[in-house]
Amino acid sequence: MPESILTSGPVLLDLDSDGVARLRLNRPDAANGMNVELLRALHEAVLRCHGDPRVRAVILSGEGRHFCAGGDVRTFAAKGEELPDYLREATAWLQLAVSALVQLNAPVIAAVHGFAAGGGGFGLVCAADFAVAAESAKFMSGAVRVGMAPDAGVSVTLSRLVGLRKAMEILLTNPTLTAAEALRIGLLTKVVADDSLHQEADELARSLAQAAPRAVAATKRLVWNGVGASLESRLPEEARVVSELSGTADSREGLAAVLEHRAPFFTGK
């Protein structure tokens, strides 16, 4: 039986006897949309994994129909003029969580179903060491669509995964990528049948958990260090830009358009 570590709240965590930790976003009614509470809980859960030497691999997934639809648009829209301050806090917790995932000795597998969008969903996929997706999964950046900019390190990680030209296309034109398209451009490790997603992620995690942990940790560090210095240096700048943009009229218009299911009309203000 798995050991339950975090049993309630916006993030759940348990640990199998074979060293596989299962970290699950737990706001299914909000498509696991990220607010401050979830991001704070995510950071705590990752730190629990850091502090437990039994953890050999981590599977990151979402409860309900979606992996993570990004930021909680309803919460953001409700903040009005207070949104920049709220997003400064939210992006700070997101940065801490992403940095903790990247720095974790154990490899992290994102097991993606439904939508992975925004700095939350899309960003976590980019920050994972492996990304296994169900055939029906969809991927979208979406930040510019609501008058915002990418966060969670995406301005660094995405171009390293898919190349500069493709990253620019994804971030500026906001296509909705199918799992097959995401695999073809290098965003994903593997695409599997919907009903075998968790089994495939479990098998990969167990194989990683059986490897020499110090060798796995050292290899992960060597690979990420090729990105890590730039990633860490870009996180504060991303947070500053996101907070600044969230105070603009275009950002408020973008959020309203999403909630009202219409095309936004941006004025540059």
C-alpha positions in Angstrom: 0.0 0.0 0.0 1.3 3.5 -0.8 2.1 5.7 2.1 -0.1 8.8 2.1 1.9 12.0 2.8 -0.4 14.8 1.7 -4.0 13.5 1.8 -6.1 16.6 1.3 -5.9 20.0 -0.2 -5.0 21.3 -3.7 -2.1 19.0 -4.1 -1.9 15.3 -3.0 1.2 13.2 -2.5 1.8 9.5 -1.7 4.9 7.3 -1.9 5.0 3.6 -3.0 7.3 1.1 -1.4 9.4 1.0 -4.6 10.3 4.7 -4.2 7.8 6.1 -6.7 6.2 9.3 -5.4 2.8 10.4 -7.0 2.2 14.1 -6.9 -1.3 15.1 -8.0 -2.8 18.5 -8.7 -6.2 18.4 -6.9 -8.5 21.1 -8.1 -10.5 19.0 -10.6 -13.6 21.3 -10.6 -11.3 24.2 -11.8 -9.4 22.0 -14.3 -6.5 22.2 -11.8 -6.2 25.9 -12.5 -3.4 27.4 -10.5 -4.0 29.9 -7.7 -1.8 30.9 -4.8 -3.0 28.1 -2.6 -2.3 25.4 -5.1 1.1 26.8 -6.0 2.1 27.0 -2.3 1.0 23.4 -1.8 2.8 22.3 -4.9 6.0 23.8 -3.6 5.5 22.1 -0.2 4.9 18.7 -1.9 8.1 19.0 -4.0 10.1 19.9 -0.9 8.7 16.8 0.8 10.1 14.8 -2.0 13.4 16.6 -1.6 13.5 15.7 2.1 12.7 12.0 1.7 15.7 9.9 0.6 13.2 7.0 -0.3 11.9 9.0 -3.3 13.6 7.6 -6.4 11.1 8.9 -9.1 8.2 11.3 -9.2 5.0 11.1 -11.3 3.3 14.5 -11.6 -0.3 14.3 -12.8 -3.7 16.0 -12.4 -7.0 14.8 -10.9 -10.2 15.0 -12.9 -10.4 15.6 -16.7 -7.3 17.8 -17.2 -3.6 17.8 -16.2 -3.7 21.6 -15.7 -5.4 24.3 -17.6 -2.9 27.0 -16.4 -3.7 29.9 -14.2 -7.1 30.1 -12.5 -8.6 32.7 -14.9 -11.7 33.2 -12.7 -9.6 34.1 -9.7 -7.4 36.4 -11.8 -10.3 38.2 -13.3 -11.9 38.7 -9.9 -8.8 40.5 -8.6 -9.3 43.6 -10.8 -6.7 46.2 -10.1 -5.2 44.0 -7.4 -4.2 41.4 -10.0 -0.5 42.6 -10.4 0.1 42.1 -6.6 -1.7 38.7 -6.7 0.3 37.5 -9.6 3.6 38.6 -8.1 2.8 36.2 -5.2 1.5 33.5 -7.5 4.5 33.6 -9.9 6.9 33.6 -6.9 5.4 30.3 -5.7 5.4 28.9 -9.3 9.0 29.8 -9.7 9.9 28.1 -6.4 8.0 25.0 -7.4 9.5 24.8 -10.9 13.0 25.4 -9.5 12.4 22.7 -6.9 11.3 20.2 -9.5 14.3 20.9 -11.7 16.7 20.6 -8.7 15.1 17.4 -7.4 17.5 14.5 -7.5 14.8 12.1 -8.5 13.6 12.3 -12.1 10.2 13.8 -12.7 7.6 12.3 -15.1 4.7 14.5 -16.2 1.8 12.2 -17.0 -0.5 14.4 -19.1 -4.2 13.9 -20.0 -6.7 16.5 -21.1 -5.3 20.0 -21.4 -1.8 21.2 -20.4 -2.0 24.9 -20.9 -0.5 28.2 -19.6 2.5 28.6 -17.3 0.9 26.0 -15.0 0.2 23.1 -17.3 2.4 23.8 -20.2 5.2 25.1 -18.0 5.3 22.0 -15.8 5.5 19.8 -18.9 8.5 21.8 -20.0 10.1 21.5 -16.6 9.7 17.8 -16.2 12.5 15.4 -17.1 10.0 13.1 -19.0 6.6 13.8 -20.4 4.2 11.0 -21.2 0.9 12.0 -22.7 -2.4 10.4 -23.5 -3.3 10.4 -27.2 -6.2 12.8 -26.6 -4.1 15.3 -24.6 -3.8 18.9 -25.8 -1.1 21.5 -25.3 -1.2 25.3 -25.5 0.9 28.2 -24.1 -2.0 30.8 -24.1 -0.2 33.6 -22.3 -0.2 36.1 -25.1 -3.8 35.2 -25.9 -4.8 36.9 -22.6 -2.3 39.8 -22.8 0.3 38.1 -20.7 3.8 36.5 -21.1 5.1 33.0 -20.5 6.3 32.0 -17.0 7.5 28.9 -15.2 10.7 29.1 -17.1 9.0 28.5 -20.5 10.9 31.3 -22.2 14.0 29.2 -21.7 12.9 25.6 -21.6 10.6 25.5 -24.6 13.2 26.8 -27.1 15.7 24.2 -25.7 13.1 21.5 -26.3 11.7 22.4 -29.7 14.1 25.0 -31.1 13.9 28.8 -31.3 11.6 29.1 -34.4 9.0 26.6 -33.2 9.1 28.1 -29.7 8.4 31.5 -31.1 5.5 30.2 -33.1 4.0 28.4 -30.2 4.3 31.3 -27.8 3.1 34.0 -30.2 0.4 32.3 -32.2 -0.9 30.0 -29.4 -1.8 26.9 -31.4 -3.5 24.0 -29.7 -1.1 21.1 -30.2 -2.3 17.5 -30.3 -0.2 14.9 -28.5 1.0 13.6 -31.8 2.2 17.1 -32.8 3.8 17.7 -29.4 5.7 14.4 -29.7 6.9 15.2 -33.3 8.4 18.6 -32.3 10.2 17.2 -29.2 7.9 18.5 -26.4 7.0 15.0 -25.3 8.9 11.8 -24.5 6.1 9.4 -25.5 2.4 9.3 -26.5 0.3 6.3 -25.3 -3.3 5.2 -25.5 -5.6 7.1 -23.1 -6.4 4.1 -21.0 -2.8 3.1 -20.5 -1.3 6.5 -19.5 -1.0 5.7 -15.8 0.4 2.2 -16.4 3.0 3.5 -18.9 4.0 6.3 -16.5 4.2 3.8 -13.6 6.4 1.5 -15.6 8.8 4.2 -16.6 8.9 5.5 -13.0 9.6 2.0 -11.6 12.4 1.5 -14.1 14.0 4.8 -13.1 13.5 4.0 -9.4 15.6 0.8 -9.8 18.6 2.6 -11.3 21.5 3.8 -9.3 20.1 6.9 -7.5 23.4 8.9 -7.3 24.1 8.2 -11.0 20.6 9.3 -12.0 20.8 12.5 -9.9 24.2 13.4 -11.3 23.1 12.8 -14.8 20.0 14.9 -14.4 22.1 17.7 -12.9 24.6 17.6 -15.7 21.8 17.9 -18.3 19.8 20.6 -16.5 23.0 22.6 -15.8 23.2 23.2 -19.6 19.9 25.0 -19.2 19.8 25.8 -15.5 22.0 28.9 -15.3 19.9 30.6 -18.0 16.6 29.3 -16.6 17.4 30.6 -13.1 18.4 34.0 -14.4 15.2 34.3 -16.5 12.7 33.4 -13.8 12.8 36.8 -12.0 12.5 38.7 -15.3 9.5 36.5 -16.3 7.8 37.3 -13.0 8.4 41.0 -13.4 6.9 41.0 -17.0 3.9 38.9 -16.0 3.1 41.1 -13.1 3.5 44.3 -15.2 1.3 43.0 -18.0 -1.4 41.9 -15.7 -2.1 45.5 -14.8 -2.9 46.5 -18.4 -6.3 46.9 -20.0 -5.3 44.3 -22.6 -4.8 41.7 -19.9 -8.2 42.4 -18.3 -9.7 42.2 -21.8 -8.0 38.9 -22.5 -9.3 37.4 -19.2 -12.8 38.7 -19.9 -12.8 37.3 -23.4 -11.9 33.8 -22.1 -14.7 33.9 -19.5 -17.2 35.2 -22.1 -16.1 32.8 -24.8 -15.4 35.5 -27.4 -12.4 36.9 -29.3 -10.5 39.6 -27.4 -10.2 43.1 -28.7 -6.8 44.5 -27.8 -6.0 48.2 -27.8 -2.3 48.2 -26.7 -3.2 49.9 -23.4 
